[in-house]
Amino acid sequence: MMRTFTTRDGSIWMPSYLTSIDSKTCIGCCRCFKVCSRDVMHLHGVDDAGEILGPCDDEDDDFDGKLNSMIMVVDDAGRCIGCGACG
């Protein structure tokens, strides 16, 4: 059940909760991560086959040479407050 809320000016607002990020369109720019104050998503490494290797802990993490690219992955969707800043 999706809830709606009333803003201070009386207009209706419906939260837009982040549940996943499309790995085919994510370019790993980190814009969504930078605007999220709730620690919902993290950068993960991806290998040549498109398999997600795991979270990138620091800039030097290359997953033993397997790292091909990086994408954002939702790690804790329950922390999302639905503000929509990431989208």
PyMOL Python script that loads the backbone (N, CA, C, O; Angstrom):
from pymol import cmd

cmd.read_pdbstr("""\
ATOM      1  N   MET A   1       0.837  -1.177   0.000  1.00  0.00           N
ATOM      2  CA  MET A   1       0.000   0.000   0.000  1.00  0.00           C
ATOM      3  C   MET A   1       0.888   1.249   0.000  1.00  0.00           C
ATOM      4  O   MET A   1       1.705   1.439   0.901  1.00  0.00           O
ATOM      5  N   MET A   2       0.721   2.080  -1.002  1.00  0.00           N
ATOM      6  CA  MET A   2       1.506   3.303  -1.104  1.00  0.00           C
ATOM      7  C   MET A   2       0.777   4.433  -0.398  1.00  0.00           C
ATOM      8  O   MET A   2      -0.399   4.681  -0.664  1.00  0.00           O
ATOM      9  N   ARG A   3       1.464   5.108   0.489  1.00  0.00           N
ATOM     10  CA  ARG A   3       0.871   6.216   1.224  1.00  0.00           C
ATOM     11  C   ARG A   3       1.096   7.527   0.497  1.00  0.00           C
ATOM     12  O   ARG A   3       2.084   7.698  -0.218  1.00  0.00           O
ATOM     13  N   THR A   4       0.177   8.440   0.686  1.00  0.00           N
ATOM     14  CA  THR A   4       0.353   9.803   0.200  1.00  0.00           C
ATOM     15  C   THR A   4       0.333  10.728   1.407  1.00  0.00           C
ATOM     16  O   THR A   4      -0.249  10.410   2.444  1.00  0.00           O
ATOM     17  N   PHE A   5       0.970  11.861   1.254  1.00  0.00           N
ATOM     18  CA  PHE A   5       1.083  12.823   2.343  1.00  0.00           C
ATOM     19  C   PHE A   5       0.702  14.200   1.829  1.00  0.00           C
ATOM     20  O   PHE A   5       0.683  14.440   0.622  1.00  0.00           O
ATOM     21  N   THR A   6       0.403  15.088   2.739  1.00  0.00           N
ATOM     22  CA  THR A   6       0.065  16.458   2.392  1.00  0.00           C
ATOM     23  C   THR A   6       1.225  17.360   2.783  1.00  0.00           C
ATOM     24  O   THR A   6       1.700  17.308   3.917  1.00  0.00           O
ATOM     25  N   THR A   7       1.686  18.193   1.841  1.00  0.00           N
ATOM     26  CA  THR A   7       2.774  19.121   2.127  1.00  0.00           C
ATOM     27  C   THR A   7       2.229  20.350   2.848  1.00  0.00           C
ATOM     28  O   THR A   7       1.019  20.475   3.039  1.00  0.00           O
ATOM     29  N   ARG A   8       3.109  21.245   3.242  1.00  0.00           N
ATOM     30  CA  ARG A   8       2.687  22.430   3.988  1.00  0.00           C
ATOM     31  C   ARG A   8       1.736  23.320   3.200  1.00  0.00           C
ATOM     32  O   ARG A   8       0.891  24.000   3.783  1.00  0.00           O
ATOM     33  N   ASP A   9       1.871  23.318   1.869  1.00  0.00           N
ATOM     34  CA  ASP A   9       0.966  24.158   1.071  1.00  0.00           C
ATOM     35  C   ASP A   9      -0.325  23.440   0.686  1.00  0.00           C
ATOM     36  O   ASP A   9      -1.151  23.988  -0.043  1.00  0.00           O
ATOM     37  N   GLY A  10      -0.497  22.205   1.178  1.00  0.00           N
ATOM     38  CA  GLY A  10      -1.729  21.472   0.942  1.00  0.00           C
ATOM     39  C   GLY A  10      -1.712  20.540  -0.255  1.00  0.00           C
ATOM     40  O   GLY A  10      -2.677  19.813  -0.489  1.00  0.00           O
ATOM     41  N   SER A  11      -0.617  20.555  -1.020  1.00  0.00           N
ATOM     42  CA  SER A  11      -0.557  19.656  -2.176  1.00  0.00           C
ATOM     43  C   SER A  11      -0.226  18.235  -1.727  1.00  0.00           C
ATOM     44  O   SER A  11       0.370  18.021  -0.671  1.00  0.00           O
ATOM     45  N   ILE A  12      -0.620  17.284  -2.543  1.00  0.00           N
ATOM     46  CA  ILE A  12      -0.403  15.869  -2.238  1.00  0.00           C
ATOM     47  C   ILE A  12       0.991  15.462  -2.708  1.00  0.00           C
ATOM     48  O   ILE A  12       1.410  15.826  -3.806  1.00  0.00           O
ATOM     49  N   TRP A  13       1.696  14.719  -1.890  1.00  0.00           N
ATOM     50  CA  TRP A  13       3.029  14.217  -2.219  1.00  0.00           C
ATOM     51  C   TRP A  13       3.067  12.716  -1.976  1.00  0.00           C
ATOM     52  O   TRP A  13       2.611  12.238  -0.937  1.00  0.00           O
ATOM     53  N   MET A  14       3.610  11.972  -2.936  1.00  0.00           N
ATOM     54  CA  MET A  14       3.759  10.532  -2.786  1.00  0.00           C
ATOM     55  C   MET A  14       5.251  10.200  -2.859  1.00  0.00           C
ATOM     56  O   MET A  14       5.911  10.558  -3.835  1.00  0.00           O
ATOM     57  N   PRO A  15       5.790   9.525  -1.848  1.00  0.00           N
ATOM     58  CA  PRO A  15       7.211   9.183  -1.850  1.00  0.00           C
ATOM     59  C   PRO A  15       7.574   8.289  -3.037  1.00  0.00           C
ATOM     60  O   PRO A  15       6.761   7.494  -3.508  1.00  0.00           O
ATOM     61  N   SER A  16       8.789   8.434  -3.498  1.00  0.00           N
ATOM     62  CA  SER A  16       9.310   7.618  -4.594  1.00  0.00           C
ATOM     63  C   SER A  16      10.480   6.802  -4.050  1.00  0.00           C
ATOM     64  O   SER A  16      11.634   7.222  -4.133  1.00  0.00           O
ATOM     65  N   TYR A  17      10.169   5.634  -3.495  1.00  0.00           N
ATOM     66  CA  TYR A  17      11.184   4.811  -2.843  1.00  0.00           C
ATOM     67  C   TYR A  17      12.082   4.117  -3.860  1.00  0.00           C
ATOM     68  O   TYR A  17      11.605   3.584  -4.861  1.00  0.00           O
ATOM     69  N   LEU A  18      13.381   4.130  -3.594  1.00  0.00           N
ATOM     70  CA  LEU A  18      14.346   3.449  -4.447  1.00  0.00           C
ATOM     71  C   LEU A  18      14.422   1.985  -4.029  1.00  0.00           C
ATOM     72  O   LEU A  18      14.744   1.675  -2.881  1.00  0.00           O
ATOM     73  N   THR A  19      14.128   1.096  -4.954  1.00  0.00           N
ATOM     74  CA  THR A  19      14.194  -0.334  -4.645  1.00  0.00           C
ATOM     75  C   THR A  19      15.299  -1.029  -5.421  1.00  0.00           C
ATOM     76  O   THR A  19      15.814  -2.060  -4.989  1.00  0.00           O
ATOM     77  N   SER A  20      15.665  -0.464  -6.568  1.00  0.00           N
ATOM     78  CA  SER A  20      16.748  -1.046  -7.363  1.00  0.00           C
ATOM     79  C   SER A  20      17.281   0.005  -8.330  1.00  0.00           C
ATOM     80  O   SER A  20      16.651   1.036  -8.564  1.00  0.00           O
ATOM     81  N   ILE A  21      18.450  -0.280  -8.883  1.00  0.00           N
ATOM     82  CA  ILE A  21      19.065   0.578  -9.890  1.00  0.00           C
ATOM     83  C   ILE A  21      19.313  -0.287 -11.110  1.00  0.00           C
ATOM     84  O   ILE A  21      19.863  -1.382 -10.992  1.00  0.00           O
ATOM     85  N   ASP A  22      18.917   0.186 -12.271  1.00  0.00           N
ATOM     86  CA  ASP A  22      19.079  -0.574 -13.510  1.00  0.00           C
ATOM     87  C   ASP A  22      20.559  -0.629 -13.886  1.00  0.00           C
ATOM     88  O   ASP A  22      21.148   0.387 -14.252  1.00  0.00           O
ATOM     89  N   SER A  23      21.149  -1.805 -13.795  1.00  0.00           N
ATOM     90  CA  SER A  23      22.578  -1.964 -14.068  1.00  0.00           C
ATOM     91  C   SER A  23      22.920  -1.724 -15.537  1.00  0.00           C
ATOM     92  O   SER A  23      24.080  -1.487 -15.872  1.00  0.00           O
ATOM     93  N   LYS A  24      21.931  -1.782 -16.402  1.00  0.00           N
ATOM     94  CA  LYS A  24      22.187  -1.553 -17.828  1.00  0.00           C
ATOM     95  C   LYS A  24      22.295  -0.063 -18.165  1.00  0.00           C
ATOM     96  O   LYS A  24      22.911   0.304 -19.166  1.00  0.00           O
ATOM     97  N   THR A  25      21.701   0.790 -17.335  1.00  0.00           N
ATOM     98  CA  THR A  25      21.755   2.224 -17.605  1.00  0.00           C
ATOM     99  C   THR A  25      22.669   2.987 -16.651  1.00  0.00           C
ATOM    100  O   THR A  25      23.045   4.121 -16.945  1.00  0.00           O
ATOM    101  N   CYS A  26      23.034   2.394 -15.520  1.00  0.00           N
ATOM    102  CA  CYS A  26      23.917   3.052 -14.557  1.00  0.00           C
ATOM    103  C   CYS A  26      25.325   3.162 -15.145  1.00  0.00           C
ATOM    104  O   CYS A  26      25.876   2.179 -15.640  1.00  0.00           O
ATOM    105  N   ILE A  27      25.902   4.370 -15.087  1.00  0.00           N
ATOM    106  CA  ILE A  27      27.258   4.575 -15.591  1.00  0.00           C
ATOM    107  C   ILE A  27      28.270   4.748 -14.456  1.00  0.00           C
ATOM    108  O   ILE A  27      29.446   5.009 -14.709  1.00  0.00           O
ATOM    109  N   GLY A  28      27.822   4.605 -13.222  1.00  0.00           N
ATOM    110  CA  GLY A  28      28.724   4.697 -12.079  1.00  0.00           C
ATOM    111  C   GLY A  28      29.215   6.099 -11.788  1.00  0.00           C
ATOM    112  O   GLY A  28      30.312   6.264 -11.255  1.00  0.00           O
ATOM    113  N   CYS A  29      28.433   7.110 -12.121  1.00  0.00           N
ATOM    114  CA  CYS A  29      28.859   8.502 -11.931  1.00  0.00           C
ATOM    115  C   CYS A  29      28.791   8.941 -10.465  1.00  0.00           C
ATOM    116  O   CYS A  29      29.418   9.932 -10.091  1.00  0.00           O
ATOM    117  N   CYS A  30      28.057   8.232  -9.651  1.00  0.00           N
ATOM    118  CA  CYS A  30      27.911   8.487  -8.204  1.00  0.00           C
ATOM    119  C   CYS A  30      27.019   9.676  -7.860  1.00  0.00           C
ATOM    120  O   CYS A  30      26.981  10.079  -6.697  1.00  0.00           O
ATOM    121  N   ARG A  31      26.304  10.251  -8.820  1.00  0.00           N
ATOM    122  CA  ARG A  31      25.434  11.382  -8.516  1.00  0.00           C
ATOM    123  C   ARG A  31      24.369  11.002  -7.498  1.00  0.00           C
ATOM    124  O   ARG A  31      24.112  11.743  -6.549  1.00  0.00           O
ATOM    125  N   CYS A  32      23.752   9.840  -7.701  1.00  0.00           N
ATOM    126  CA  CYS A  32      22.701   9.401  -6.784  1.00  0.00           C
ATOM    127  C   CYS A  32      23.270   9.164  -5.382  1.00  0.00           C
ATOM    128  O   CYS A  32      22.626   9.479  -4.381  1.00  0.00           O
ATOM    129  N   PHE A  33      24.465   8.612  -5.324  1.00  0.00           N
ATOM    130  CA  PHE A  33      25.122   8.343  -4.043  1.00  0.00           C
ATOM    131  C   PHE A  33      25.427   9.640  -3.305  1.00  0.00           C
ATOM    132  O   PHE A  33      25.261   9.721  -2.088  1.00  0.00           O
ATOM    133  N   LYS A  34      25.873  10.651  -4.037  1.00  0.00           N
ATOM    134  CA  LYS A  34      26.253  11.927  -3.426  1.00  0.00           C
ATOM    135  C   LYS A  34      25.065  12.664  -2.824  1.00  0.00           C
ATOM    136  O   LYS A  34      25.220  13.360  -1.821  1.00  0.00           O
ATOM    137  N   VAL A  35      23.881  12.524  -3.417  1.00  0.00           N
ATOM    138  CA  VAL A  35      22.716  13.246  -2.898  1.00  0.00           C
ATOM    139  C   VAL A  35      21.967  12.461  -1.822  1.00  0.00           C
ATOM    140  O   VAL A  35      21.115  13.021  -1.132  1.00  0.00           O
ATOM    141  N   CYS A  36      22.272  11.183  -1.674  1.00  0.00           N
ATOM    142  CA  CYS A  36      21.569  10.351  -0.694  1.00  0.00           C
ATOM    143  C   CYS A  36      22.229  10.471   0.674  1.00  0.00           C
ATOM    144  O   CYS A  36      23.412  10.170   0.830  1.00  0.00           O
ATOM    145  N   SER A  37      21.465  10.909   1.652  1.00  0.00           N
ATOM    146  CA  SER A  37      21.992  11.048   3.012  1.00  0.00           C
ATOM    147  C   SER A  37      21.666   9.834   3.875  1.00  0.00           C
ATOM    148  O   SER A  37      21.958   9.827   5.071  1.00  0.00           O
ATOM    149  N   ARG A  38      21.069   8.817   3.283  1.00  0.00           N
ATOM    150  CA  ARG A  38      20.562   7.688   4.059  1.00  0.00           C
ATOM    151  C   ARG A  38      21.379   6.405   3.914  1.00  0.00           C
ATOM    152  O   ARG A  38      21.015   5.388   4.504  1.00  0.00           O
ATOM    153  N   ASP A  39      22.471   6.421   3.149  1.00  0.00           N
ATOM    154  CA  ASP A  39      23.343   5.247   3.004  1.00  0.00           C
ATOM    155  C   ASP A  39      22.590   4.058   2.402  1.00  0.00           C
ATOM    156  O   ASP A  39      22.728   2.925   2.862  1.00  0.00           O
ATOM    157  N   VAL A  40      21.795   4.334   1.369  1.00  0.00           N
ATOM    158  CA  VAL A  40      20.950   3.320   0.736  1.00  0.00           C
ATOM    159  C   VAL A  40      21.715   2.496  -0.300  1.00  0.00           C
ATOM    160  O   VAL A  40      21.472   1.298  -0.446  1.00  0.00           O
ATOM    161  N   MET A  41      22.640   3.139  -1.019  1.00  0.00           N
ATOM    162  CA  MET A  41      23.330   2.481  -2.135  1.00  0.00           C
ATOM    163  C   MET A  41      24.838   2.652  -2.014  1.00  0.00           C
ATOM    164  O   MET A  41      25.329   3.547  -1.327  1.00  0.00           O
ATOM    165  N   HIS A  42      25.565   1.761  -2.708  1.00  0.00           N
ATOM    166  CA  HIS A  42      27.026   1.826  -2.726  1.00  0.00           C
ATOM    167  C   HIS A  42      27.541   1.403  -4.092  1.00  0.00           C
ATOM    168  O   HIS A  42      26.863   0.694  -4.836  1.00  0.00           O
ATOM    169  N   LEU A  43      28.742   1.845  -4.407  1.00  0.00           N
ATOM    170  CA  LEU A  43      29.395   1.504  -5.661  1.00  0.00           C
ATOM    171  C   LEU A  43      29.913   0.074  -5.595  1.00  0.00           C
ATOM    172  O   LEU A  43      30.581  -0.311  -4.635  1.00  0.00           O
ATOM    173  N   HIS A  44      29.598  -0.711  -6.625  1.00  0.00           N
ATOM    174  CA  HIS A  44      30.042  -2.105  -6.711  1.00  0.00           C
ATOM    175  C   HIS A  44      30.826  -2.306  -8.002  1.00  0.00           C
ATOM    176  O   HIS A  44      30.545  -1.672  -9.020  1.00  0.00           O
ATOM    177  N   GLY A  45      31.799  -3.186  -7.945  1.00  0.00           N
ATOM    178  CA  GLY A  45      32.587  -3.519  -9.118  1.00  0.00           C
ATOM    179  C   GLY A  45      31.875  -4.528  -9.999  1.00  0.00           C
ATOM    180  O   GLY A  45      31.106  -5.359  -9.516  1.00  0.00           O
ATOM    181  N   VAL A  46      32.141  -4.449 -11.304  1.00  0.00           N
ATOM    182  CA  VAL A  46      31.555  -5.357 -12.286  1.00  0.00           C
ATOM    183  C   VAL A  46      32.688  -5.908 -13.150  1.00  0.00           C
ATOM    184  O   VAL A  46      33.587  -5.168 -13.548  1.00  0.00           O
ATOM    185  N   ASP A  47      32.641  -7.212 -13.439  1.00  0.00           N
ATOM    186  CA  ASP A  47      33.676  -7.818 -14.289  1.00  0.00           C
ATOM    187  C   ASP A  47      33.274  -7.784 -15.759  1.00  0.00           C
ATOM    188  O   ASP A  47      32.220  -7.252 -16.108  1.00  0.00           O
ATOM    189  N   ASP A  48      34.115  -8.350 -16.618  1.00  0.00           N
ATOM    190  CA  ASP A  48      33.863  -8.342 -18.069  1.00  0.00           C
ATOM    191  C   ASP A  48      32.570  -9.046 -18.460  1.00  0.00           C
ATOM    192  O   ASP A  48      31.953  -8.694 -19.465  1.00  0.00           O
ATOM    193  N   ALA A  49      32.155 -10.041 -17.673  1.00  0.00           N
ATOM    194  CA  ALA A  49      30.940 -10.803 -17.975  1.00  0.00           C
ATOM    195  C   ALA A  49      29.677 -10.121 -17.456  1.00  0.00           C
ATOM    196  O   ALA A  49      28.572 -10.615 -17.680  1.00  0.00           O
ATOM    197  N   GLY A  50      29.829  -8.981 -16.759  1.00  0.00           N
ATOM    198  CA  GLY A  50      28.678  -8.275 -16.215  1.00  0.00           C
ATOM    199  C   GLY A  50      28.275  -8.730 -14.830  1.00  0.00           C
ATOM    200  O   GLY A  50      27.240  -8.307 -14.314  1.00  0.00           O
ATOM    201  N   GLU A  51      29.084  -9.591 -14.217  1.00  0.00           N
ATOM    202  CA  GLU A  51      28.792 -10.071 -12.862  1.00  0.00           C
ATOM    203  C   GLU A  51      29.229  -9.030 -11.835  1.00  0.00           C
ATOM    204  O   GLU A  51      30.311  -8.454 -11.942  1.00  0.00           O
ATOM    205  N   ILE A  52      28.381  -8.799 -10.845  1.00  0.00           N
ATOM    206  CA  ILE A  52      28.713  -7.857  -9.781  1.00  0.00           C
ATOM    207  C   ILE A  52      29.684  -8.540  -8.826  1.00  0.00           C
ATOM    208  O   ILE A  52      29.402  -9.618  -8.303  1.00  0.00           O
ATOM    209  N   LEU A  53      30.844  -7.892  -8.602  1.00  0.00           N
ATOM    210  CA  LEU A  53      31.909  -8.477  -7.794  1.00  0.00           C
ATOM    211  C   LEU A  53      31.760  -8.172  -6.311  1.00  0.00           C
ATOM    212  O   LEU A  53      32.222  -8.949  -5.475  1.00  0.00           O
ATOM    213  N   GLY A  54      31.135  -7.076  -5.975  1.00  0.00           N
ATOM    214  CA  GLY A  54      30.966  -6.691  -4.582  1.00  0.00           C
ATOM    215  C   GLY A  54      31.222  -5.208  -4.411  1.00  0.00           C
ATOM    216  O   GLY A  54      31.582  -4.523  -5.368  1.00  0.00           O
ATOM    217  N   PRO A  55      31.037  -4.704  -3.194  1.00  0.00           N
ATOM    218  CA  PRO A  55      31.218  -3.270  -2.950  1.00  0.00           C
ATOM    219  C   PRO A  55      32.676  -2.855  -3.113  1.00  0.00           C
ATOM    220  O   PRO A  55      33.594  -3.587  -2.741  1.00  0.00           O
ATOM    221  N   CYS A  56      32.866  -1.673  -3.675  1.00  0.00           N
ATOM    222  CA  CYS A  56      34.208  -1.098  -3.810  1.00  0.00           C
ATOM    223  C   CYS A  56      34.502  -0.324  -2.535  1.00  0.00           C
ATOM    224  O   CYS A  56      33.881   0.704  -2.265  1.00  0.00           O
ATOM    225  N   ASP A  57      35.443  -0.818  -1.763  1.00  0.00           N
ATOM    226  CA  ASP A  57      35.752  -0.195  -0.480  1.00  0.00           C
ATOM    227  C   ASP A  57      36.634   1.041  -0.615  1.00  0.00           C
ATOM    228  O   ASP A  57      36.523   1.972   0.183  1.00  0.00           O
ATOM    229  N   ASP A  58      37.498   1.055  -1.607  1.00  0.00           N
ATOM    230  CA  ASP A  58      38.339   2.226  -1.828  1.00  0.00           C
ATOM    231  C   ASP A  58      38.715   2.318  -3.302  1.00  0.00           C
ATOM    232  O   ASP A  58      38.393   1.430  -4.092  1.00  0.00           O
ATOM    233  N   GLU A  59      39.396   3.397  -3.661  1.00  0.00           N
ATOM    234  CA  GLU A  59      39.731   3.648  -5.061  1.00  0.00           C
ATOM    235  C   GLU A  59      40.662   2.593  -5.648  1.00  0.00           C
ATOM    236  O   GLU A  59      40.636   2.358  -6.857  1.00  0.00           O
ATOM    237  N   ASP A  60      41.481   1.954  -4.818  1.00  0.00           N
ATOM    238  CA  ASP A  60      42.478   1.004  -5.303  1.00  0.00           C
ATOM    239  C   ASP A  60      41.955  -0.418  -5.416  1.00  0.00           C
ATOM    240  O   ASP A  60      42.696  -1.311  -5.829  1.00  0.00           O
ATOM    241  N   ASP A  61      40.701  -0.650  -5.061  1.00  0.00           N
ATOM    242  CA  ASP A  61      40.147  -2.003  -5.097  1.00  0.00           C
ATOM    243  C   ASP A  61      39.848  -2.404  -6.538  1.00  0.00           C
ATOM    244  O   ASP A  61      38.909  -1.889  -7.144  1.00  0.00           O
ATOM    245  N   ASP A  62      40.645  -3.324  -7.089  1.00  0.00           N
ATOM    246  CA  ASP A  62      40.427  -3.759  -8.472  1.00  0.00           C
ATOM    247  C   ASP A  62      40.007  -5.220  -8.552  1.00  0.00           C
ATOM    248  O   ASP A  62      39.990  -5.806  -9.634  1.00  0.00           O
ATOM    249  N   PHE A  63      39.665  -5.816  -7.395  1.00  0.00           N
ATOM    250  CA  PHE A  63      39.192  -7.202  -7.342  1.00  0.00           C
ATOM    251  C   PHE A  63      40.155  -8.139  -8.068  1.00  0.00           C
ATOM    252  O   PHE A  63      39.758  -8.936  -8.917  1.00  0.00           O
ATOM    253  N   ASP A  64      41.424  -8.019  -7.708  1.00  0.00           N
ATOM    254  CA  ASP A  64      42.483  -8.872  -8.281  1.00  0.00           C
ATOM    255  C   ASP A  64      42.508  -8.825  -9.802  1.00  0.00           C
ATOM    256  O   ASP A  64      42.684  -9.852 -10.458  1.00  0.00           O
ATOM    257  N   GLY A  65      42.334  -7.645 -10.357  1.00  0.00           N
ATOM    258  CA  GLY A  65      42.413  -7.459 -11.804  1.00  0.00           C
ATOM    259  C   GLY A  65      41.145  -7.781 -12.565  1.00  0.00           C
ATOM    260  O   GLY A  65      41.126  -7.670 -13.791  1.00  0.00           O
ATOM    261  N   LYS A  66      40.082  -8.177 -11.878  1.00  0.00           N
ATOM    262  CA  LYS A  66      38.832  -8.556 -12.553  1.00  0.00           C
ATOM    263  C   LYS A  66      37.910  -7.367 -12.824  1.00  0.00           C
ATOM    264  O   LYS A  66      36.949  -7.489 -13.583  1.00  0.00           O
ATOM    265  N   LEU A  67      38.198  -6.223 -12.209  1.00  0.00           N
ATOM    266  CA  LEU A  67      37.312  -5.063 -12.309  1.00  0.00           C
ATOM    267  C   LEU A  67      37.292  -4.492 -13.725  1.00  0.00           C
ATOM    268  O   LEU A  67      38.337  -4.161 -14.285  1.00  0.00           O
ATOM    269  N   ASN A  68      36.101  -4.380 -14.294  1.00  0.00           N
ATOM    270  CA  ASN A  68      35.926  -3.800 -15.621  1.00  0.00           C
ATOM    271  C   ASN A  68      35.247  -2.433 -15.530  1.00  0.00           C
ATOM    272  O   ASN A  68      35.645  -1.493 -16.217  1.00  0.00           O
ATOM    273  N   SER A  69      34.220  -2.324 -14.680  1.00  0.00           N
ATOM    274  CA  SER A  69      33.499  -1.070 -14.495  1.00  0.00           C
ATOM    275  C   SER A  69      32.865  -1.071 -13.112  1.00  0.00           C
ATOM    276  O   SER A  69      33.000  -2.035 -12.359  1.00  0.00           O
ATOM    277  N   MET A  70      32.171   0.021 -12.780  1.00  0.00           N
ATOM    278  CA  MET A  70      31.505   0.123 -11.486  1.00  0.00           C
ATOM    279  C   MET A  70      30.087   0.642 -11.687  1.00  0.00           C
ATOM    280  O   MET A  70      29.834   1.470 -12.562  1.00  0.00           O
ATOM    281  N   ILE A  71      29.170   0.144 -10.867  1.00  0.00           N
ATOM    282  CA  ILE A  71      27.781   0.595 -10.896  1.00  0.00           C
ATOM    283  C   ILE A  71      27.278   0.752  -9.466  1.00  0.00           C
ATOM    284  O   ILE A  71      27.848   0.192  -8.530  1.00  0.00           O
ATOM    285  N   MET A  72      26.211   1.513  -9.313  1.00  0.00           N
ATOM    286  CA  MET A  72      25.568   1.647  -8.010  1.00  0.00           C
ATOM    287  C   MET A  72      24.608   0.486  -7.804  1.00  0.00           C
ATOM    288  O   MET A  72      23.918   0.059  -8.729  1.00  0.00           O
ATOM    289  N   VAL A  73      24.576  -0.017  -6.578  1.00  0.00           N
ATOM    290  CA  VAL A  73      23.669  -1.100  -6.207  1.00  0.00           C
ATOM    291  C   VAL A  73      22.974  -0.700  -4.909  1.00  0.00           C
ATOM    292  O   VAL A  73      23.614  -0.185  -3.992  1.00  0.00           O
ATOM    293  N   VAL A  74      21.674  -0.935  -4.830  1.00  0.00           N
ATOM    294  CA  VAL A  74      20.920  -0.664  -3.602  1.00  0.00           C
ATOM    295  C   VAL A  74      21.273  -1.745  -2.590  1.00  0.00           C
ATOM    296  O   VAL A  74      20.981  -2.923  -2.794  1.00  0.00           O
ATOM    297  N   ASP A  75      21.906  -1.329  -1.496  1.00  0.00           N
ATOM    298  CA  ASP A  75      22.304  -2.262  -0.446  1.00  0.00           C
ATOM    299  C   ASP A  75      21.286  -2.343   0.682  1.00  0.00           C
ATOM    300  O   ASP A  75      21.137  -3.390   1.312  1.00  0.00           O
ATOM    301  N   ASP A  76      20.588  -1.245   0.939  1.00  0.00           N
ATOM    302  CA  ASP A  76      19.647  -1.220   2.059  1.00  0.00           C
ATOM    303  C   ASP A  76      18.431  -0.367   1.695  1.00  0.00           C
ATOM    304  O   ASP A  76      18.321   0.784   2.115  1.00  0.00           O
ATOM    305  N   ALA A  77      17.523  -0.943   0.912  1.00  0.00           N
ATOM    306  CA  ALA A  77      16.335  -0.218   0.444  1.00  0.00           C
ATOM    307  C   ALA A  77      15.456   0.253   1.598  1.00  0.00           C
ATOM    308  O   ALA A  77      14.730   1.236   1.458  1.00  0.00           O
ATOM    309  N   GLY A  78      15.512  -0.430   2.726  1.00  0.00           N
ATOM    310  CA  GLY A  78      14.705  -0.056   3.878  1.00  0.00           C
ATOM    311  C   GLY A  78      15.086   1.282   4.482  1.00  0.00           C
ATOM    312  O   GLY A  78      14.299   1.870   5.224  1.00  0.00           O
ATOM    313  N   ARG A  79      16.272   1.772   4.180  1.00  0.00           N
ATOM    314  CA  ARG A  79      16.720   3.069   4.688  1.00  0.00           C
ATOM    315  C   ARG A  79      16.207   4.239   3.841  1.00  0.00           C
ATOM    316  O   ARG A  79      16.284   5.393   4.263  1.00  0.00           O
ATOM    317  N   CYS A  80      15.683   3.940   2.647  1.00  0.00           N
ATOM    318  CA  CYS A  80      15.205   4.985   1.738  1.00  0.00           C
ATOM    319  C   CYS A  80      13.968   5.672   2.323  1.00  0.00           C
ATOM    320  O   CYS A  80      13.039   5.011   2.787  1.00  0.00           O
ATOM    321  N   ILE A  81      13.971   7.020   2.294  1.00  0.00           N
ATOM    322  CA  ILE A  81      12.828   7.781   2.813  1.00  0.00           C
ATOM    323  C   ILE A  81      11.914   8.278   1.694  1.00  0.00           C
ATOM    324  O   ILE A  81      10.909   8.939   1.957  1.00  0.00           O
ATOM    325  N   GLY A  82      12.264   7.958   0.436  1.00  0.00           N
ATOM    326  CA  GLY A  82      11.394   8.304  -0.684  1.00  0.00           C
ATOM    327  C   GLY A  82      11.456   9.742  -1.137  1.00  0.00           C
ATOM    328  O   GLY A  82      10.518  10.227  -1.769  1.00  0.00           O
ATOM    329  N   CYS A  83      12.544  10.443  -0.831  1.00  0.00           N
ATOM    330  CA  CYS A  83      12.633  11.864  -1.190  1.00  0.00           C
ATOM    331  C   CYS A  83      12.766  12.079  -2.691  1.00  0.00           C
ATOM    332  O   CYS A  83      12.364  13.126  -3.199  1.00  0.00           O
ATOM    333  N   GLY A  84      13.325  11.104  -3.414  1.00  0.00           N
ATOM    334  CA  GLY A  84      13.456  11.201  -4.859  1.00  0.00           C
ATOM    335  C   GLY A  84      14.657  11.987  -5.339  1.00  0.00           C
ATOM    336  O   GLY A  84      14.795  12.202  -6.543  1.00  0.00           O
ATOM    337  N   ALA A  85      15.537  12.428  -4.442  1.00  0.00           N
ATOM    338  CA  ALA A  85      16.710  13.206  -4.851  1.00  0.00           C
ATOM    339  C   ALA A  85      17.633  12.411  -5.763  1.00  0.00           C
ATOM    340  O   ALA A  85      18.333  12.995  -6.590  1.00  0.00           O
ATOM    341  N   CYS A  86      17.646  11.112  -5.629  1.00  0.00           N
ATOM    342  CA  CYS A  86      18.537  10.258  -6.423  1.00  0.00           C
ATOM    343  C   CYS A  86      18.050  10.063  -7.845  1.00  0.00           C
ATOM    344  O   CYS A  86      18.836   9.704  -8.722  1.00  0.00           O
ATOM    345  N   GLY A  87      16.798  10.287  -8.086  1.00  0.00           N
ATOM    346  CA  GLY A  87      16.227  10.002  -9.399  1.00  0.00           C
ATOM    347  C   GLY A  87      16.134  11.186 -10.241  1.00  0.00           C
ATOM    348  O   GLY A  87      15.672  11.100 -11.378  1.00  0.00           O
TER     349      GLY A  87
END
""", "prot")
cmd.dss("prot")
cmd.show_as("cartoon", "prot")
cmd.util.cbc("prot")
cmd.orient("prot")
